Amino acid sequence: PSLVLRYELLPASYLLLLLILFVLPTGSFRWLGSLSNGAYKLSHTGRYRTLAVLKRVSVGGLAEPQDGRFGDILMADVLTSYAKVLGDLFVALCMFFASGKSSTGMPDRGCGGRVLVPLIIAVPSVIRLRQCLIEFLRVRESNRKMGDDPTRGWGGQHLANAAKYASAFPVIILSALQREKMARGDWIGEVGLYRLWVFSVFLNSLYSFYWDVAKDWDLTLFSSENERSDPEHAWGLRRILYFRNPIFYYFVIGLDLVLRCTWSLKLSPHLDHFNDLEGGIFTIEVLEVFRRWVWVFFRVEAEWLRNNRGPAPDDVLLGDIHRRDDEDRID
């Protein structure tokens, strides 16, 4: 353990090196490729596109359908799963530069102040919230120019989606308030605060689970009884399934519910003793990344069906993504 604390510079240097390799222009490595006959030539197209999307979504931006709107949505949704990771990364960097602390030691979640970390955790949800509002305003503007058309919808689904991301804010705020009270030894109103936190957790988890199944994956589990029990498809699913075995979908639905709740509990100050155990918080974060990885497969499947079988009204479409590398480059 003493050596781990002593050589804390090694993991920090590794992260810095990865960041440099990711953001530097491709031209910076041409000399390396010429020396090795191209063996070390780094892929630049994917990096440019990723950086372009990150630059756009970092301020809550959203591309038009023909410029890759669906990719922006996927990227921002993935960032919400990394919210806790970003918060812990900030804590590690803070401890690295703080005197008397070590980034490889026991986490000090008070490092850098008790407000900044919750704000960092909330940033991905703020990004998706703004994207949903942009979509809503686009629908309203389109209806204003082209006239109201019931088949296009009025944008209500985007507002409902925005409410889902807004439901994460009470969980973050109440978690920070509970941790502050516990740090000061102030237990006044602690029971009521904890009950509010539990209510917010279940609201956010269940709302997000409903949206995953009903809206992102277009399954009929929460639809009317007639639609849910339609004989043309397995109960609670849909008629066209890319994965043939319905049991696979039921398993993923159950997995999504369990891991949704687990990921919300990550912010509980009452679980800090678990988070401080070796591998405790790492296990929770890996499970969330795995859940999001599975979620992406079914989200892309649903998007493909919408584009090839017809979209649902008032929905977000993949659109035609033009591969224009020059426009994606970051100045």
C-alpha positions in Angstrom: 0.0 0.0 0.0 2.8 2.4 0.8 4.2 2.0 -2.8 0.8 2.6 -4.3 0.7 6.0 -2.5 4.3 6.8 -3.4 3.9 6.2 -7.1 0.6 8.0 -7.6 2.2 9.9 -10.5 2.1 6.8 -12.7 -1.7 6.4 -13.1 -2.1 10.2 -13.4 0.6 10.3 -16.2 -1.1 7.4 -18.0 -4.4 9.3 -18.1 -2.7 12.4 -19.3 -0.9 10.5 -22.1 -4.2 9.0 -23.2 -5.8 12.5 -23.3 -2.9 13.9 -25.3 -3.0 11.1 -27.9 -6.8 11.6 -28.2 -6.9 15.3 -28.7 -3.7 16.0 -30.7 -4.1 16.5 -34.5 -3.2 13.6 -36.7 -0.4 15.6 -38.3 1.5 15.5 -35.0 2.2 11.7 -35.5 3.0 11.7 -39.2 6.7 11.4 -38.4 6.1 8.3 -36.3 4.2 6.7 -39.2 6.9 7.5 -41.7 9.5 5.9 -39.4 7.6 2.7 -39.2 6.1 2.5 -42.7 2.7 3.4 -41.4 2.6 0.8 -38.6 1.9 3.4 -36.0 -0.4 5.5 -38.0 -3.3 6.6 -35.7 -6.8 6.6 -36.8 -7.9 10.3 -37.2 -11.4 10.1 -38.7 -13.0 8.5 -35.6 -11.1 10.8 -33.3 -12.2 13.9 -35.2 -15.8 12.8 -35.2 -15.8 12.0 -31.5 -14.2 15.3 -30.6 -16.6 17.2 -32.9 -19.6 15.5 -31.2 -18.1 16.1 -27.7 -17.5 19.7 -28.5 -21.1 20.1 -29.7 -22.8 18.2 -26.9 -20.6 19.7 -24.1 -22.8 22.8 -24.3 -26.0 20.9 -24.8 -25.9 21.3 -28.6 -27.7 19.0 -31.0 -27.0 18.5 -34.7 -29.6 18.5 -37.4 -30.8 15.0 -38.6 -28.6 15.1 -41.7 -25.5 16.0 -39.6 -25.8 13.2 -37.1 -28.4 14.1 -34.5 -28.8 10.5 -33.3 -25.1 10.3 -32.6 -25.3 13.4 -30.4 -28.1 11.9 -28.5 -26.3 8.6 -27.9 -23.1 10.4 -26.8 -25.0 12.6 -24.3 -26.9 9.6 -23.0 -23.6 7.7 -22.5 -22.2 10.7 -20.6 -25.1 10.4 -18.1 -23.8 6.9 -17.2 -20.3 8.4 -16.6 -21.6 11.1 -14.3 -20.3 9.4 -11.2 -17.1 8.5 -13.0 -16.5 12.2 -13.8 -17.2 13.2 -10.2 -14.7 10.6 -8.9 -12.1 11.7 -11.5 -12.4 15.2 -10.2 -12.0 14.0 -6.6 -8.9 12.0 -7.7 -7.3 15.0 -9.4 -8.1 17.3 -6.5 -6.4 14.8 -4.1 -3.4 14.6 -6.5 -2.8 18.3 -6.3 -3.8 18.8 -2.6 -1.0 18.8 -0.1 -1.0 15.9 2.3 -3.3 13.8 0.1 -2.8 11.1 -2.5 -4.9 10.3 -5.5 -4.4 6.6 -4.9 -5.4 6.8 -1.2 -8.8 6.6 0.5 -11.2 8.8 -1.4 -12.0 12.2 0.2 -15.2 13.2 -1.4 -15.0 16.6 0.4 -11.9 17.5 -1.6 -12.6 20.6 -3.7 -15.7 21.6 -1.8 -19.0 19.9 -1.2 -20.8 21.8 -4.0 -18.5 21.3 -7.0 -18.7 17.5 -7.2 -22.5 17.4 -7.3 -22.4 20.1 -10.0 -20.1 18.0 -12.1 -22.3 14.9 -11.6 -25.3 17.0 -12.8 -23.7 18.3 -16.0 -24.5 15.2 -18.2 -28.2 15.4 -17.2 -28.2 19.2 -17.9 -26.8 18.5 -21.4 -29.5 16.0 -22.2 -32.2 18.3 -20.7 -31.1 21.1 -23.0 -31.1 18.8 -26.0 -34.7 17.7 -25.2 -35.7 21.3 -25.0 -34.0 22.0 -28.4 -36.0 19.2 -29.9 -39.2 20.6 -28.5 -38.5 24.0 -29.9 -37.7 22.6 -33.3 -41.0 20.7 -33.4 -42.9 23.9 -32.4 -41.0 25.9 -35.0 -41.7 23.3 -37.7 -45.4 23.3 -36.9 -45.5 27.1 -37.0 -44.0 27.2 -40.4 -45.8 24.2 -42.0 -49.0 24.4 -40.1 -50.2 22.1 -37.3 -50.3 18.5 -38.4 -51.5 15.8 -35.8 -49.2 13.2 -37.4 -46.1 15.2 -36.5 -47.2 15.8 -32.9 -46.6 18.9 -30.8 -43.4 18.0 -29.1 -44.8 16.7 -25.8 -42.7 13.6 -25.9 -39.5 15.8 -25.8 -40.8 17.7 -22.7 -41.6 14.3 -21.0 -38.0 13.2 -21.8 -36.7 16.4 -20.4 -38.6 15.8 -17.2 -36.9 12.4 -16.9 -33.4 14.0 -16.9 -34.7 16.8 -14.5 -35.8 14.1 -12.1 -32.1 13.3 -11.5 -31.5 16.7 -9.9 -33.4 16.1 -6.7 -31.4 12.9 -6.2 -28.1 14.8 -6.6 -29.2 17.7 -4.4 -30.6 15.6 -1.6 -27.6 13.4 -1.6 -25.3 16.4 -1.2 -27.5 17.8 1.6 -27.5 14.5 3.5 -23.7 14.2 3.2 -23.3 17.8 4.5 -25.5 17.1 7.5 -23.6 13.9 8.3 -20.3 15.7 8.0 -21.4 18.4 10.5 -23.1 16.0 12.8 -26.4 17.8 12.2 -29.2 15.3 12.4 -32.1 17.8 12.5 -34.6 16.7 9.9 -32.3 13.8 8.8 -35.2 11.3 8.7 -37.4 13.5 6.5 -34.5 14.3 4.2 -33.7 10.6 3.8 -37.3 9.9 2.9 -37.3 12.6 0.3 -34.1 11.1 -1.1 -35.6 7.6 -1.3 -38.7 9.0 -3.0 -36.6 10.9 -5.5 -34.4 7.8 -6.2 -37.4 5.6 -6.9 -39.1 8.3 -9.0 -36.0 8.8 -11.2 -35.2 5.1 -11.4 -38.7 4.0 -12.3 -39.3 6.9 -14.7 -36.0 6.1 -16.5 -36.8 2.4 -16.6 -40.2 3.2 -18.2 -38.6 5.4 -20.7 -36.0 2.8 -21.6 -38.6 0.2 -22.3 -41.5 2.1 -23.8 -39.8 5.0 -25.6 -36.1 4.1 -26.3 -36.7 0.4 -27.2 -40.3 0.8 -28.5 -41.6 -2.3 -26.5 -45.2 -2.6 -25.5 -44.8 -3.6 -21.9 -46.4 -0.4 -20.7 -48.9 0.0 -23.5 -52.6 -0.9 -23.4 -53.6 -4.5 -22.7 -54.7 -5.0 -26.4 -51.4 -3.8 -27.7 -49.4 -5.6 -25.1 -51.2 -8.9 -25.7 -51.2 -8.6 -29.5 -50.9 -12.2 -30.9 -48.6 -11.0 -33.6 -45.7 -10.6 -31.1 -44.6 -12.0 -27.8 -46.3 -10.5 -24.7 -45.0 -7.0 -23.9 -42.6 -6.8 -26.8 -43.1 -5.9 -30.5 -43.7 -7.6 -33.8 -40.3 -7.2 -35.3 -37.3 -8.3 -33.2 -33.7 -8.4 -34.3 -32.9 -10.9 -31.6 -35.2 -13.9 -32.3 -35.6 -15.2 -28.7 -38.0 -13.2 -26.7 -36.5 -14.5 -23.4 -33.4 -12.3 -24.3 -35.6 -9.2 -24.2 -37.3 -10.1 -20.9 -33.9 -10.7 -19.4 -32.6 -7.3 -20.5 -35.7 -5.6 -19.2 -35.2 -7.1 -15.8 -31.5 -6.3 -15.9 -32.2 -2.7 -16.8 -34.6 -2.3 -13.9 -32.2 -3.7 -11.3 -29.2 -1.7 -12.6 -31.2 1.5 -12.9 -32.0 1.3 -9.2 -28.4 0.3 -8.3 -27.0 3.2 -10.2 -29.3 5.7 -8.4 -28.2 4.4 -5.0 -24.5 5.2 -5.9 -25.1 8.8 -4.6 -26.3 7.7 -1.2 -24.0 9.0 1.6 -25.2 6.0 3.7 -23.3 3.7 1.2 -20.0 5.6 1.5 -18.7 2.7 3.6 -19.3 0.4 0.6 -17.9 2.9 -1.8 -14.7 3.2 0.2 -14.1 -0.6 0.1 -11.6 -1.7 -2.5 -13.5 -2.2 -5.7 -16.8 -1.1 -4.2 -17.6 1.9 -6.3 -15.7 0.5 -9.2 -18.1 -2.5 -9.3 -21.1 -0.2 -9.3 -19.7 1.9 -12.1 -18.7 -1.1 -14.2 -22.3 -2.4 -13.9 -23.7 0.9 -15.1 -21.3 1.0 -18.1 -22.4 -2.5 -18.9 -26.1 -1.5 -18.6 -25.5 1.4 -20.9 -23.7 -0.8 -23.4 -26.6 -3.2 -23.5 -29.0 -0.2 -23.7 -27.2 1.1 -26.8 -27.8 -2.1 -28.8 -31.5 -2.0 -28.3 -31.7 1.7 -28.8 -30.0 1.4 -32.2 -32.3 -1.5 -33.0 -35.4 0.6 -32.3 -34.0 3.5 -34.3 -33.3 1.2 -37.3 -36.8 -0.1 -37.2 -38.2 3.4 -37.1 -36.2 4.5 -40.1 -37.0 1.4 -42.1 -40.6 0.6 -40.9 -41.8 4.2 -40.2 -41.3 6.4 -37.2 -43.6 7.0 -34.3 -45.1 10.5 -34.3 -43.1 13.2 -32.5 -40.0 11.1 -32.4 -36.2 11.7 -32.8 -34.9 10.1 -35.9 -31.4 9.0 -37.0 -31.5 10.9 -40.2 -29.0 10.7 -43.0 -25.5 11.1 -41.6 -23.2 12.6 -44.2 -19.6 11.6 -43.9 -17.9 14.9 -44.3 -14.6 14.7 -42.4 -13.6 18.3 -43.1 -16.7 19.7 -41.5 -16.2 17.6 -38.4 -12.7 18.8 -37.7 -12.2 20.9 -34.7 -10.5 24.2 -35.3 
